[in-house]
Amino acid sequence: MSNQQTKSNKMLNATQGLKNIMGRHFLAIEQAFRDGKPTAWATSGSPVEILYAMGVQPMLPENSATVSAAQHLSQDFIEKAEEEGYSYDLCSYFKTNVGAVLNNATMLEGGTRKPTFMLSTDVICDTHVDWFQVQAERMNVPHYAIDVPHIVSNTNNRQYNYYKNYVAEQLYEFLDFVQEITGNEYDEERAREVSKNSWELSMVWQDIYRLRKNVPCPISTRDTFGGLFPLFTMPGLKAPIRLYKKMYKEAKERVDSGIGALKEEKYRLMFEGIPFWYNLKYFGMLEKYGAIIVYEPYTYAFSKYMNPNVTKEMVLNNPVDAMAELMLSFWYIYDLHTRIKKFAETVKEWKIDGVIMHENLSCRPNSCGLYDLKRHLMEDFDIPCLIINADMNDPRKFNDTQISNQIESFIEILEKRK
């Protein structure tokens, strides 16, 4: 082990600025209600930029659900929803939101206030649409759903262009929907400004990720799991860009000085899936083995601008059309063939020793195909993989002893390969 790898500094100091960013977001929501400004619930994967461009304050219940989990409140909210008749196996984000609304939870507890309207899309999962249909009916507010076809390995250009136009038409109809409800018109110049900021935010996040290719890795999940927040809720605003640039600058200084997030980096891992938001400290358990997660497809996927066909010029000149194409190229709608290829490439580029996959018991889209993915990565590319069973927001489905034993055995496998 080199002398450089004996240095460590764990979480970036700049990451502490996330608290201020989150605070600004919550304050913006409160200000919108005080001023009578229109607000909207939006699912992850939705074109939040359009909301900002049309003067609508977004609120994302999924992010609020993670706040509930971090505050160790999600189980109570989930059980409240189950008392209403919702199944034990349904999405734990959905049930957290249902329980939080029924309990009149504050924003700091993961509550989400009644919006002017709701915007959902099935770009990630069909539950998003069903979830917002249920809550829109309960709250008696309008709901607009965007249907996004999934691109598979044999999709030809004719089909792809049809899909792209299909999504774009829905986005243009959404502009009319917002104007009819709020009276706010679509401002092309404002949309370009928002799109420019969204592009820059995503590019800096991707730059941060590229720094994780270095050995030792300068950044851990302490930075990325929380750092994800602005990509969901604040794309198009300038404040998170400044934060990301500070994170990048500090991480680059670590790289230049040979400083890693771990004192002794022995194993470089990928974590596939949504984290256990109620137990993020668990990922620190890997440190005692000298293991660090250097790549998470989940946190990278929301940098959004990864389609090489979508250029900065396209984003600025045709924001709505560019958004339609981006929604078709989201990481989590990749088919199995493409996922296998992307994972193999990532393992090589980020010098990854093994992959941990989270079979999320209440998120079917996130877990679909994991066993096939594991088999191909192990048999075709000789990449060690481990699947663990838990849940993103429901602590009842987390077996600490079982997962710890699995992790320990997996590390032993990695050690024998060194």
Sequence and secondary structure as in RCSB ss.txt:
>XXXX:A:sequence
MSNQQTKSNKMLNATQGLKNIMGRHFLAIEQAFRDGKPTAWATSGSPVEILYAMGVQPMLPENSATVSAAQHLSQ
DFIEKAEEEGYSYDLCSYFKTNVGAVLNNATMLEGGTRKPTFMLSTDVICDTHVDWFQVQAERMNVPHYAIDVPH
IVSNTNNRQYNYYKNYVAEQLYEFLDFVQEITGNEYDEERAREVSKNSWELSMVWQDIYRLRKNVPCPISTRDTF
GGLFPLFTMPGLKAPIRLYKKMYKEAKERVDSGIGALKEEKYRLMFEGIPFWYNLKYFGMLEKYGAIIVYEPYTY
AFSKYMNPNVTKEMVLNNPVDAMAELMLSFWYIYDLHTRIKKFAETVKEWKIDGVIMHENLSCRPNSCGLYDLKR
HLMEDFDIPCLIINADMNDPRKFNDTQISNQIESFIEILEKRK
>XXXX:A:secstr
  GGGG B  S GGGGGHHHHHHHHHHHHHHHHHHT  EEEE TTS HHHHHHTT EEE HHHHHHHHHHTT HH
HHHHHHHHTT  TTS HHHHHHHHHHHTT  GGGT     SEEEEE SS HHHHHHHHHHHHHHT  EEEE    
  TT  HHHHHHHHHHHHHHHHHHHHHHHHHH     HHHHHHHHHHHHHHHHHHHHHHHHTTSSS S  HHHHH
HHTHHHHH TT SHHHHHHHHHHHHHHHHHHHT BSSSS  EEEEEES   GGGGGGGGGGGGGTEEEEE HHHH
HTT    TTS HHHHHH HHHHHHHHHHT GGG  HHHHHHHHHHHHHHTT  EEEEEEETT HHHHTTHHHHHH
HHHHHH   EEEEEE SS GGG  HHHHHHHHHHHHHHHHHH 
